[in-house]
């Protein structure tokens, strides 16, 4: 008996899966009309899982998502999501289902339906399906008029907020259903729930309102506000939307020409096509009245139509840049005698600029060839010189032209030095050279000769706290973290300092890491992933004990290059000396 029931249950589940598969196959062949009748046997006996109320003639959004007590997002705008979701609808249970295809109202918005606006006739039962995630979700939508919902003051669903000022966004429809108990409002922007965050102190939720002080251009978008109604024994989610546009003050300036500026002379060849470009900058206007056109001799001749095209490049709240192009099929003598005037205007005023054509002079081919070869040779020579002495050029530029990077950044040290410490289990000779480099040679060069201030844990940090806390605190006080890599460092406990430095650099962009390859080493498999990634992408300076110790060697120049920009006389002299040595060698070769 039990075996028979299990077989029957298995057959029932198998039939349901087959039916759902057939439904998806049928959907692939549904084409033509916007709405077409269809049957979904697997969804016919499912009870509605969520119920919405909406106000007629207002915007509304309906998402395909399982109801949650506190969802972090309600819909996704991506086109990929839109291609995965299938929507169906009928007004009454006995009516056949109709597939909802792409249309103007409702419009498919990622994984949701966007009604602009929602009407009384949109009431009914909606079914959505997402492949491999939601086989069947049934949603009830009840659209009511403002009178039936007893709305004393519905509010507005379109807001224009001035950037940089304090503004608030009120949920429309909170004064509807005043006779019914309601919960607090939940807010969503572009499908994602809005919460107060420390990273955005200017946004607050107060009394079912969003308070923005100040308002940024990124605050524009579609806001959805939900609250729950308890009508008798039925729980309804009341949803309204607000479309927010962030605007600036209308410009007080006329158009500004980027090109041409005043009168420009353009060379043209007779009989060849030519494009006349006009780039104009317009300030922000809520209702744009910008216009650009080309005129010949400052007159618009109706019988002569210049082929003109306009491209608009929005600059957000700063306005627009218009590229207006007039195309001449072939340049004639008349064109050479004409003035082409670009005329631009907005609501404030207008401006003009002129292009005059000049006959293109023919030049000798040999002259062009010699000039090109000379230019190429000089370019290659300069490129080779810059490549060879790039470090000296950068250091010289920093020393005399760039301001001090370390001023006012709140850091105490220029660099934290991390190296393998001598362990009781290791012989003194193993780490002697590495410890001598970290404690003697490196401070002698970077501190005494180049004026940097290093943080060496044993020397500069008073003992008494936890080792890990002292390391993290020392790194955070530094602008750079110098890591001296060796087999003892990679396989020893000091690798923690590299991991801590990477984590601090991710939190504070002012901290940068410099790796010194003191000795060749093999990466252990047990290294943390963040350390492996750091070893692959961070800059590495290789130490060669036989040739790197001298102050004027490339090693120390590379170290100064990776250190913070700090004006010191020694750094300037070092870079200047190397630069002129390279220049003299180039001249006398």
WOQUIKA-V36618 format. One record per residue. N is the residue number from 0. OMEGA is omega as a letter, one per 40 degrees, with the letter a starting at -180 (999 if undefined). BURIAL is b if it has 16 or more other C-alpha atoms within 10 Angstrom, else e. D_CENTER is the distance of its C-alpha to the mean C-alpha in Angstrom with 1 decimal. Layout:
n:N omega:OMEGA burial:BURIAL d_center:D_CENTER
n:N omega:OMEGA burial:BURIAL d_center:D_CENTER
This chain:
n:0 omega:i burial:e d_center:62.7
n:1 omega:i burial:e d_center:59.4
n:2 omega:i burial:e d_center:58.8
n:3 omega:i burial:e d_center:59.3
n:4 omega:i burial:e d_center:56.8
n:5 omega:i burial:e d_center:54.1
n:6 omega:i burial:e d_center:54.7
n:7 omega:i burial:e d_center:54.5
n:8 omega:i burial:e d_center:51.2
n:9 omega:i burial:e d_center:49.7
n:10 omega:i burial:e d_center:50.9
n:11 omega:i burial:e d_center:49.4
n:12 omega:a burial:e d_center:45.9
n:13 omega:i burial:e d_center:46.3
n:14 omega:i burial:e d_center:47.2
n:15 omega:i burial:e d_center:44.2
n:16 omega:i burial:e d_center:41.8
n:17 omega:a burial:e d_center:43.7
n:18 omega:i burial:e d_center:43.5
n:19 omega:i burial:b d_center:39.7
n:20 omega:i burial:e d_center:39.3
n:21 omega:i burial:e d_center:41.6
n:22 omega:i burial:b d_center:39.5
n:23 omega:i burial:e d_center:36.3
n:24 omega:i burial:e d_center:38.4
n:25 omega:a burial:e d_center:39.8
n:26 omega:a burial:e d_center:36.4
n:27 omega:a burial:e d_center:35.5
n:28 omega:i burial:e d_center:38.5
n:29 omega:a burial:e d_center:37.9
n:30 omega:i burial:e d_center:37.3
n:31 omega:a burial:e d_center:38.5
n:32 omega:i burial:e d_center:38.6
n:33 omega:a burial:e d_center:35.8
n:34 omega:a burial:b d_center:37.7
n:35 omega:a burial:b d_center:40.2
n:36 omega:a burial:e d_center:42.6
n:37 omega:a burial:b d_center:41.9
n:38 omega:i burial:e d_center:43.3
n:39 omega:a burial:b d_center:41.5
n:40 omega:a burial:e d_center:44.4
n:41 omega:a burial:b d_center:42.3
n:42 omega:a burial:b d_center:40.8
n:43 omega:a burial:e d_center:44.0
n:44 omega:i burial:e d_center:45.3
n:45 omega:i burial:e d_center:42.0
n:46 omega:i burial:e d_center:41.9
n:47 omega:a burial:e d_center:39.0
n:48 omega:i burial:e d_center:36.5
n:49 omega:a burial:b d_center:34.8
n:50 omega:a burial:b d_center:36.1
n:51 omega:i burial:b d_center:34.3
n:52 omega:i burial:b d_center:35.7
n:53 omega:i burial:b d_center:34.3
n:54 omega:a burial:b d_center:35.7
n:55 omega:i burial:b d_center:36.9
n:56 omega:i burial:b d_center:35.3
n:57 omega:i burial:b d_center:32.1
n:58 omega:a burial:b d_center:28.6
n:59 omega:i burial:b d_center:28.2
n:60 omega:a burial:b d_center:25.9
n:61 omega:a burial:b d_center:27.4
n:62 omega:i burial:b d_center:25.5
n:63 omega:a burial:b d_center:26.8
n:64 omega:i burial:b d_center:26.7
n:65 omega:a burial:e d_center:29.5
n:66 omega:i burial:e d_center:30.4
n:67 omega:a burial:e d_center:29.4
n:68 omega:a burial:e d_center:30.6
n:69 omega:a burial:e d_center:27.3
n:70 omega:i burial:e d_center:24.4
n:71 omega:i burial:e d_center:20.8
n:72 omega:a burial:e d_center:19.6
n:73 omega:i burial:b d_center:21.8
n:74 omega:a burial:b d_center:20.1
n:75 omega:a burial:b d_center:17.3
n:76 omega:a burial:e d_center:16.1
n:77 omega:i burial:e d_center:15.7
n:78 omega:i burial:e d_center:18.3
n:79 omega:i burial:e d_center:19.4
n:80 omega:a burial:e d_center:20.4
n:81 omega:a burial:b d_center:22.2
n:82 omega:a burial:e d_center:24.2
n:83 omega:a burial:e d_center:25.3
n:84 omega:i burial:b d_center:26.7
n:85 omega:a burial:b d_center:30.2
n:86 omega:i burial:b d_center:31.6
n:87 omega:a burial:b d_center:35.3
n:88 omega:i burial:b d_center:37.3
n:89 omega:a burial:b d_center:40.8
n:90 omega:a burial:b d_center:42.4
n:91 omega:a burial:e d_center:45.3
n:92 omega:a burial:e d_center:45.9
n:93 omega:i burial:e d_center:48.7
n:94 omega:i burial:e d_center:46.8
n:95 omega:i burial:e d_center:45.2
n:96 omega:i burial:b d_center:41.5
n:97 omega:i burial:b d_center:39.4
n:98 omega:i burial:b d_center:36.2
n:99 omega:i burial:b d_center:33.4
n:100 omega:a burial:b d_center:31.8
n:101 omega:i burial:e d_center:29.1
n:102 omega:a burial:e d_center:30.3
n:103 omega:a burial:e d_center:29.5
n:104 omega:e burial:e d_center:30.7
n:105 omega:i burial:b d_center:29.7
n:106 omega:i burial:b d_center:26.5
n:107 omega:a burial:b d_center:24.7
n:108 omega:a burial:b d_center:21.3
n:109 omega:i burial:b d_center:19.8
n:110 omega:a burial:b d_center:22.3
n:111 omega:i burial:b d_center:23.9
n:112 omega:a burial:b d_center:26.3
n:113 omega:i burial:b d_center:25.5
n:114 omega:i burial:b d_center:28.8
n:115 omega:e burial:e d_center:28.9
n:116 omega:i burial:e d_center:31.4
n:117 omega:a burial:b d_center:33.2
n:118 omega:a burial:b d_center:37.0
n:119 omega:a burial:e d_center:40.1
n:120 omega:i burial:e d_center:40.5
n:121 omega:i burial:b d_center:37.2
n:122 omega:i burial:b d_center:38.9
n:123 omega:a burial:b d_center:39.7
n:124 omega:i burial:b d_center:38.6
n:125 omega:i burial:b d_center:35.3
n:126 omega:i burial:b d_center:34.8
n:127 omega:a burial:b d_center:31.6
n:128 omega:i burial:b d_center:31.3
n:129 omega:a burial:b d_center:28.5
n:130 omega:i burial:e d_center:29.7
n:131 omega:i burial:e d_center:30.4
n:132 omega:a burial:e d_center:29.0
n:133 omega:a burial:e d_center:30.8
n:134 omega:a burial:e d_center:34.1
n:135 omega:i burial:b d_center:35.1
n:136 omega:a burial:b d_center:33.8
n:137 omega:a burial:b d_center:36.1
n:138 omega:i burial:b d_center:34.9
n:139 omega:i burial:b d_center:37.3
n:140 omega:i burial:b d_center:36.2
n:141 omega:a burial:b d_center:38.6
n:142 omega:a burial:b d_center:38.0
n:143 omega:i burial:b d_center:40.3
n:144 omega:i burial:e d_center:41.1
n:145 omega:i burial:b d_center:40.6
n:146 omega:a burial:e d_center:44.3
n:147 omega:i burial:e d_center:44.6
n:148 omega:i burial:b d_center:41.8
n:149 omega:i burial:b d_center:43.7
n:150 omega:i burial:b d_center:40.7
n:151 omega:i burial:e d_center:42.1
n:152 omega:a burial:e d_center:38.9
n:153 omega:a burial:b d_center:36.0
n:154 omega:a burial:e d_center:33.5
n:155 omega:i burial:e d_center:30.8
n:156 omega:i burial:b d_center:28.0
n:157 omega:a burial:e d_center:26.3
n:158 omega:i burial:e d_center:25.1
n:159 omega:a burial:e d_center:24.1
n:160 omega:a burial:b d_center:22.8
n:161 omega:a burial:b d_center:23.1
n:162 omega:i burial:b d_center:20.1
n:163 omega:a burial:e d_center:21.1
n:164 omega:i burial:e d_center:24.0
n:165 omega:a burial:e d_center:25.1
n:166 omega:i burial:b d_center:25.0
n:167 omega:i burial:b d_center:25.7
n:168 omega:a burial:b d_center:25.1
n:169 omega:i burial:b d_center:28.3
n:170 omega:i burial:b d_center:28.7
n:171 omega:i burial:b d_center:31.0
n:172 omega:i burial:b d_center:34.1
n:173 omega:i burial:b d_center:34.6
n:174 omega:i burial:e d_center:38.0
n:175 omega:i burial:b d_center:38.9
n:176 omega:a burial:b d_center:41.2
n:177 omega:a burial:e d_center:42.5
n:178 omega:a burial:e d_center:45.5
n:179 omega:i burial:e d_center:43.5
n:180 omega:a burial:e d_center:42.0
n:181 omega:i burial:b d_center:38.1
n:182 omega:i burial:e d_center:35.5
n:183 omega:a burial:e d_center:32.7
n:184 omega:i burial:b d_center:29.6
n:185 omega:a burial:b d_center:26.4
n:186 omega:i burial:b d_center:23.2
n:187 omega:i burial:b d_center:20.2
n:188 omega:a burial:b d_center:17.2
n:189 omega:i burial:b d_center:15.9
n:190 omega:a burial:b d_center:17.9
n:191 omega:a burial:b d_center:16.8
n:192 omega:i burial:b d_center:19.5
n:193 omega:i burial:b d_center:19.2
n:194 omega:i burial:e d_center:20.7
n:195 omega:a burial:e d_center:21.4
n:196 omega:i burial:e d_center:19.4
n:197 omega:a burial:e d_center:20.2
n:198 omega:i burial:e d_center:16.6
n:199 omega:a burial:e d_center:17.0
n:200 omega:a burial:e d_center:20.6
n:201 omega:i burial:e d_center:20.5
n:202 omega:i burial:b d_center:20.4
n:203 omega:i burial:b d_center:23.7
n:204 omega:a burial:b d_center:25.6
n:205 omega:i burial:e d_center:29.2
n:206 omega:i burial:e d_center:32.0
n:207 omega:i burial:b d_center:29.8
n:208 omega:i burial:b d_center:27.6
n:209 omega:a burial:b d_center:24.1
n:210 omega:a burial:b d_center:24.5
n:211 omega:i burial:b d_center:21.7
n:212 omega:e burial:b d_center:22.8
n:213 omega:i burial:e d_center:21.1
n:214 omega:i burial:b d_center:19.0
n:215 omega:a burial:b d_center:15.5
n:216 omega:i burial:b d_center:14.1
n:217 omega:i burial:e d_center:11.5
n:218 omega:i burial:b d_center:14.8
n:219 omega:i burial:b d_center:15.7
n:220 omega:i burial:e d_center:16.2
n:221 omega:i burial:b d_center:19.0
n:222 omega:i burial:b d_center:20.7
n:223 omega:i burial:b d_center:23.3
n:224 omega:a burial:b d_center:26.1
n:225 omega:i burial:b d_center:28.6
n:226 omega:a burial:b d_center:31.9
n:227 omega:i burial:b d_center:34.9
n:228 omega:i burial:b d_center:38.4
n:229 omega:a burial:e d_center:41.6
n:230 omega:a burial:e d_center:44.0
n:231 omega:a burial:e d_center:47.2
n:232 omega:a burial:e d_center:46.3
n:233 omega:i burial:e d_center:43.1
n:234 omega:a burial:e d_center:39.6
n:235 omega:i burial:b d_center:37.3
n:236 omega:i burial:b d_center:33.6
n:237 omega:a burial:b d_center:33.3
n:238 omega:i burial:b d_center:30.0
n:239 omega:a burial:b d_center:28.9
n:240 omega:i burial:b d_center:25.7
n:241 omega:i burial:b d_center:24.4
n:242 omega:a burial:b d_center:22.1
n:243 omega:i burial:b d_center:20.6
n:244 omega:i burial:b d_center:19.7
n:245 omega:a burial:b d_center:18.8
n:246 omega:i burial:b d_center:20.9
n:247 omega:i burial:b d_center:22.2
n:248 omega:i burial:e d_center:25.8
n:249 omega:a burial:b d_center:27.3
n:250 omega:i burial:b d_center:27.7
n:251 omega:a burial:e d_center:31.1
n:252 omega:i burial:e d_center:30.9
n:253 omega:i burial:b d_center:32.1
n:254 omega:i burial:b d_center:30.0
n:255 omega:a burial:b d_center:29.3
n:256 omega:i burial:b d_center:30.0
n:257 omega:i burial:e d_center:27.8
n:258 omega:e burial:b d_center:30.1
n:259 omega:i burial:b d_center:33.1
n:260 omega:a burial:e d_center:34.0
n:261 omega:i burial:e d_center:37.6
n:262 omega:i burial:e d_center:39.6
n:263 omega:i burial:e d_center:38.2
n:264 omega:a burial:e d_center:40.5
n:265 omega:i burial:e d_center:39.4
n:266 omega:a burial:e d_center:41.5
n:267 omega:i burial:b d_center:42.4
n:268 omega:a burial:b d_center:44.7
n:269 omega:i burial:e d_center:47.3
n:270 omega:a burial:e d_center:46.9
n:271 omega:i burial:e d_center:43.3
n:272 omega:a burial:e d_center:40.3
n:273 omega:i burial:b d_center:38.1
n:274 omega:i burial:e d_center:34.9
n:275 omega:a burial:b d_center:34.7
n:276 omega:i burial:b d_center:31.2
n:277 omega:i burial:b d_center:30.5
n:278 omega:a burial:b d_center:27.2
n:279 omega:i burial:b d_center:27.2
n:280 omega:i burial:b d_center:24.9
n:281 omega:i burial:b d_center:25.3
n:282 omega:a burial:b d_center:24.5
n:283 omega:i burial:b d_center:23.1
n:284 omega:a burial:b d_center:25.7
n:285 omega:i burial:e d_center:25.5
n:286 omega:a burial:e d_center:28.1
n:287 omega:i burial:e d_center:27.5
n:288 omega:a burial:e d_center:30.7
n:289 omega:a burial:b d_center:29.5
n:290 omega:i burial:b d_center:31.8
n:291 omega:i burial:b d_center:32.2
n:292 omega:i burial:b d_center:35.1
n:293 omega:i burial:b d_center:37.2
n:294 omega:i burial:b d_center:40.9
n:295 omega:a burial:b d_center:43.8
n:296 omega:i burial:e d_center:46.0
n:297 omega:i burial:e d_center:44.2
n:298 omega:i burial:e d_center:45.7
n:299 omega:a burial:e d_center:44.3
n:300 omega:a burial:e d_center:46.8
n:301 omega:a burial:e d_center:46.7
n:302 omega:i burial:e d_center:48.6
n:303 omega:a burial:e d_center:46.2
n:304 omega:i burial:e d_center:42.7
n:305 omega:i burial:b d_center:40.1
n:306 omega:a burial:e d_center:37.5
n:307 omega:i burial:b d_center:34.4
n:308 omega:a burial:e d_center:30.7
n:309 omega:i burial:b d_center:27.8
n:310 omega:a burial:e d_center:24.1
n:311 omega:i burial:e d_center:21.8
n:312 omega:a burial:e d_center:18.5
n:313 omega:i burial:e d_center:17.0
n:314 omega:i burial:e d_center:15.8
n:315 omega:a burial:e d_center:15.0
n:316 omega:i burial:b d_center:17.6
n:317 omega:i burial:b d_center:18.9
n:318 omega:a burial:b d_center:20.5
n:319 omega:i burial:b d_center:20.7
n:320 omega:a burial:b d_center:21.9
n:321 omega:i burial:b d_center:24.5
n:322 omega:a burial:b d_center:25.8
n:323 omega:a burial:b d_center:29.3
n:324 omega:i burial:b d_center:31.3
n:325 omega:a burial:b d_center:35.1
n:326 omega:i burial:e d_center:36.5
n:327 omega:a burial:b d_center:40.1
n:328 omega:i burial:e d_center:41.7
n:329 omega:a burial:e d_center:44.0
n:330 omega:i burial:b d_center:44.9
n:331 omega:i burial:e d_center:48.4
n:332 omega:i burial:e d_center:50.8
n:333 omega:i burial:e d_center:50.1
n:334 omega:i burial:b d_center:46.4
n:335 omega:i burial:b d_center:47.4
n:336 omega:a burial:e d_center:49.5
n:337 omega:i burial:e d_center:46.9
n:338 omega:i burial:b d_center:44.3
n:339 omega:a burial:b d_center:41.0
n:340 omega:i burial:b d_center:39.5
n:341 omega:a burial:b d_center:36.0
n:342 omega:a burial:b d_center:36.2
n:343 omega:i burial:b d_center:33.3
n:344 omega:i burial:b d_center:33.6
n:345 omega:a burial:b d_center:31.9
n:346 omega:a burial:b d_center:33.5
n:347 omega:a burial:e d_center:34.2
n:348 omega:a burial:e d_center:35.9
n:349 omega:i burial:b d_center:35.9
n:350 omega:a burial:b d_center:35.8
n:351 omega:i burial:b d_center:37.0
n:352 omega:a burial:b d_center:36.7
n:353 omega:i burial:b d_center:39.1
n:354 omega:i burial:b d_center:39.0
n:355 omega:a burial:b d_center:42.4
n:356 omega:i burial:b d_center:43.2
n:357 omega:a burial:e d_center:45.2
n:358 omega:a burial:e d_center:47.1
n:359 omega:a burial:e d_center:45.5
n:360 omega:i burial:e d_center:48.1
n:361 omega:a burial:e d_center:49.0
n:362 omega:a burial:e d_center:48.9
n:363 omega:a burial:e d_center:50.7
n:364 omega:a burial:e d_center:49.1
n:365 omega:i burial:e d_center:50.5
n:366 omega:i burial:e d_center:49.0
n:367 omega:a burial:e d_center:45.6
n:368 omega:i burial:e d_center:46.0
n:369 omega:i burial:e d_center:47.2
n:370 omega:a burial:e d_center:44.5
n:371 omega:a burial:e d_center:41.9
n:372 omega:i burial:e d_center:43.5
n:373 omega:i burial:e d_center:43.9
n:374 omega:i burial:e d_center:40.3
n:375 omega:a burial:e d_center:39.2
n:376 omega:i burial:e d_center:41.5
n:377 omega:i burial:e d_center:40.5
n:378 omega:i burial:e d_center:36.8
n:379 omega:i burial:e d_center:37.5
n:380 omega:i burial:e d_center:39.6
n:381 omega:i burial:e d_center:37.1
n:382 omega:i burial:e d_center:34.4
n:383 omega:a burial:e d_center:36.7
n:384 omega:i burial:e d_center:37.6
n:385 omega:i burial:b d_center:34.0
n:386 omega:a burial:e d_center:33.2
n:387 omega:a burial:e d_center:36.4
n:388 omega:a burial:b d_center:35.9
n:389 omega:a burial:e d_center:32.1
n:390 omega:a burial:b d_center:32.3
n:391 omega:a burial:b d_center:35.2
n:392 omega:a burial:b d_center:33.4
n:393 omega:a burial:e d_center:30.3
n:394 omega:i burial:b d_center:32.5
n:395 omega:i burial:b d_center:34.7
n:396 omega:i burial:e d_center:31.9
n:397 omega:a burial:b d_center:30.6
n:398 omega:a burial:b d_center:34.2
n:399 omega:a burial:e d_center:35.1
n:400 omega:a burial:e d_center:32.1
n:401 omega:i burial:e d_center:29.2
n:402 omega:a burial:e d_center:29.4
n:403 omega:a burial:e d_center:30.0
n:404 omega:a burial:e d_center:26.7
n:405 omega:a burial:b d_center:28.6
n:406 omega:i burial:e d_center:29.7
n:407 omega:i burial:e d_center:28.7
n:408 omega:i burial:e d_center:26.2
n:409 omega:a burial:e d_center:28.5
n:410 omega:a burial:b d_center:29.1
n:411 omega:a burial:e d_center:32.7
n:412 omega:i burial:b d_center:32.6
n:413 omega:a burial:b d_center:31.2
n:414 omega:i burial:b d_center:31.1
n:415 omega:a burial:b d_center:32.1
n:416 omega:i burial:b d_center:34.4
n:417 omega:a burial:b d_center:34.5
n:418 omega:a burial:b d_center:37.4
n:419 omega:a burial:b d_center:39.7
n:420 omega:a burial:b d_center:42.4
n:421 omega:a burial:b d_center:46.0
n:422 omega:a burial:e d_center:46.9
n:423 omega:a burial:e d_center:50.4
n:424 omega:a burial:e d_center:50.2
n:425 omega:i burial:e d_center:49.5
n:426 omega:a burial:e d_center:51.9
n:427 omega:a burial:e d_center:51.6
n:428 omega:a burial:e d_center:51.6
n:429 omega:a burial:e d_center:48.5
n:430 omega:a burial:b d_center:46.2
n:431 omega:a burial:e d_center:48.4
n:432 omega:i burial:e d_center:46.8
n:433 omega:i burial:b d_center:43.2
n:434 omega:i burial:b d_center:44.1
n:435 omega:i burial:e d_center:46.0
n:436 omega:a burial:b d_center:43.0
n:437 omega:a burial:b d_center:40.7
n:438 omega:a burial:e d_center:43.2
n:439 omega:a burial:e d_center:45.2
n:440 omega:a burial:e d_center:43.9
n:441 omega:i burial:b d_center:40.2
n:442 omega:a burial:b d_center:41.0
n:443 omega:a burial:e d_center:43.8
n:444 omega:a burial:b d_center:41.6
n:445 omega:a burial:b d_center:38.3
n:446 omega:a burial:e d_center:40.0
n:447 omega:a burial:e d_center:43.3
n:448 omega:a burial:e d_center:42.5
n:449 omega:i burial:b d_center:38.9
n:450 omega:i burial:b d_center:38.7
n:451 omega:i burial:b d_center:35.9
n:452 omega:a burial:b d_center:36.4
n:453 omega:i burial:b d_center:36.0
n:454 omega:i burial:b d_center:35.9
n:455 omega:a burial:b d_center:38.3
n:456 omega:a burial:b d_center:38.6
n:457 omega:a burial:e d_center:42.4
n:458 omega:a burial:e d_center:43.0
n:459 omega:a burial:e d_center:40.6
n:460 omega:i burial:e d_center:39.9
n:461 omega:a burial:e d_center:42.9
n:462 omega:i burial:e d_center:43.6
n:463 omega:i burial:e d_center:44.0
n:464 omega:i burial:e d_center:40.7
n:465 omega:a burial:e d_center:39.2
n:466 omega:a burial:e d_center:38.2
n:467 omega:i burial:e d_center:34.6
n:468 omega:i burial:e d_center:34.0
n:469 omega:i burial:b d_center:35.5
n:470 omega:a burial:b d_center:33.3
n:471 omega:a burial:e d_center:30.0
n:472 omega:a burial:e d_center:31.2
n:473 omega:i burial:b d_center:32.3
n:474 omega:a burial:b d_center:28.9
n:475 omega:i burial:b d_center:27.1
n:476 omega:a burial:b d_center:29.6
n:477 omega:i burial:b d_center:28.9
n:478 omega:i burial:b d_center:26.4
n:479 omega:i burial:b d_center:27.0
n:480 omega:i burial:b d_center:28.4
n:481 omega:a burial:b d_center:30.9
n:482 omega:i burial:b d_center:31.7
n:483 omega:a burial:b d_center:35.1
n:484 omega:i burial:b d_center:35.1
n:485 omega:i burial:b d_center:38.3
n:486 omega:i burial:e d_center:39.9
n:487 omega:a burial:b d_center:41.0
n:488 omega:a burial:b d_center:37.6
n:489 omega:a burial:b d_center:35.8
n:490 omega:a burial:b d_center:38.5
n:491 omega:a burial:e d_center:39.3
n:492 omega:a burial:e d_center:38.1
n:493 omega:i burial:b d_center:36.3
n:494 omega:i burial:b d_center:33.4
n:495 omega:a burial:b d_center:32.3
n:496 omega:i burial:b d_center:31.5
n:497 omega:i burial:b d_center:29.1
n:498 omega:i burial:b d_center:27.3
n:499 omega:i burial:b d_center:27.3
n:500 omega:i burial:b d_center:26.0
n:501 omega:i burial:b d_center:23.0
n:502 omega:i burial:e d_center:22.2
n:503 omega:i burial:b d_center:22.7
n:504 omega:i burial:b d_center:20.4
n:505 omega:i burial:e d_center:17.5
n:506 omega:a burial:e d_center:18.3
n:507 omega:a burial:e d_center:19.1
n:508 omega:i burial:e d_center:17.2
n:509 omega:i burial:e d_center:20.4
n:510 omega:i burial:b d_center:22.3
n:511 omega:a burial:b d_center:22.5
n:512 omega:i burial:b d_center:24.9
n:513 omega:a burial:b d_center:27.6
n:514 omega:i burial:b d_center:29.7
n:515 omega:i burial:b d_center:33.3
n:516 omega:a burial:b d_center:35.0
n:517 omega:i burial:b d_center:38.5
n:518 omega:i burial:b d_center:40.1
n:519 omega:a burial:e d_center:39.2
n:520 omega:i burial:e d_center:38.2
n:521 omega:a burial:e d_center:37.5
n:522 omega:i burial:e d_center:34.5
n:523 omega:i burial:e d_center:35.8
n:524 omega:a burial:e d_center:34.5
n:525 omega:a burial:e d_center:34.2
n:526 omega:i burial:e d_center:31.5
n:527 omega:a burial:e d_center:28.5
n:528 omega:a burial:e d_center:25.4
n:529 omega:i burial:e d_center:23.3
n:530 omega:i burial:b d_center:26.2
n:531 omega:i burial:e d_center:26.5
n:532 omega:i burial:e d_center:22.9
n:533 omega:a burial:e d_center:23.4
n:534 omega:a burial:e d_center:26.7
n:535 omega:a burial:e d_center:25.0
n:536 omega:a burial:e d_center:22.1
n:537 omega:i burial:e d_center:23.4
n:538 omega:a burial:e d_center:25.6
n:539 omega:i burial:b d_center:29.3
n:540 omega:a burial:b d_center:32.4
n:541 omega:i burial:b d_center:35.6
n:542 omega:i burial:b d_center:38.8
n:543 omega:a burial:e d_center:42.0
n:544 omega:a burial:e d_center:44.9
n:545 omega:a burial:e d_center:47.3
n:546 omega:a burial:e d_center:45.5
n:547 omega:a burial:e d_center:42.6
n:548 omega:a burial:b d_center:44.7
n:549 omega:a burial:e d_center:45.6
n:550 omega:a burial:e d_center:43.6
n:551 omega:a burial:e d_center:42.9
n:552 omega:a burial:e d_center:41.5
n:553 omega:a burial:b d_center:38.1
n:554 omega:a burial:b d_center:37.2
n:555 omega:i burial:b d_center:37.3
n:556 omega:i burial:b d_center:35.4
n:557 omega:i burial:b d_center:32.6
n:558 omega:i burial:b d_center:32.7
n:559 omega:i burial:b d_center:32.6
n:560 omega:a burial:e d_center:29.7
n:561 omega:i burial:b d_center:27.6
n:562 omega:a burial:b d_center:29.0
n:563 omega:i burial:b d_center:27.6
n:564 omega:a burial:b d_center:28.4
n:565 omega:a burial:b d_center:31.8
n:566 omega:i burial:b d_center:34.5
n:567 omega:a burial:b d_center:37.7
n:568 omega:a burial:e d_center:40.8
n:569 omega:i burial:e d_center:41.3
n:570 omega:i burial:b d_center:37.8
n:571 omega:i burial:b d_center:38.5
n:572 omega:a burial:e d_center:41.9
n:573 omega:a burial:b d_center:40.8
n:574 omega:a burial:b d_center:38.1
n:575 omega:i burial:b d_center:40.4
n:576 omega:i burial:e d_center:43.3
n:577 omega:a burial:b d_center:41.3
n:578 omega:a burial:b d_center:39.9
n:579 omega:i burial:e d_center:43.5
n:580 omega:i burial:e d_center:45.0
n:581 omega:a burial:b d_center:42.6
n:582 omega:i burial:e d_center:43.4
n:583 omega:i burial:e d_center:47.1
n:584 omega:i burial:e d_center:47.0
n:585 omega:a burial:e d_center:45.2
n:586 omega:a burial:e d_center:47.8
n:587 omega:i burial:e d_center:50.9
n:588 omega:999 burial:e d_center:49.9
